[in-house]
Amino acid sequence: ILRHEIKPHNLTFMIRNNKRSLQAKNFCIRLGQVSRSFVRIAPGIREV
């Protein structure tokens, strides 16, 4: 359900036109690192 609501091209469009685009990019990178470490800590959740 969430995948249909969040459209990647709309998200990149918003980030591109955002005055704080660099901040948003850094936030996305940080979010990716957190999710990656979370998958490392709890790999079982991915299979549920």
Secondary structure by P-SEA (a helix, b strand, c coil): cccccccaaaaaaaaaaccaaaaaaaaaaaaaaaaaaaaaaccccccc
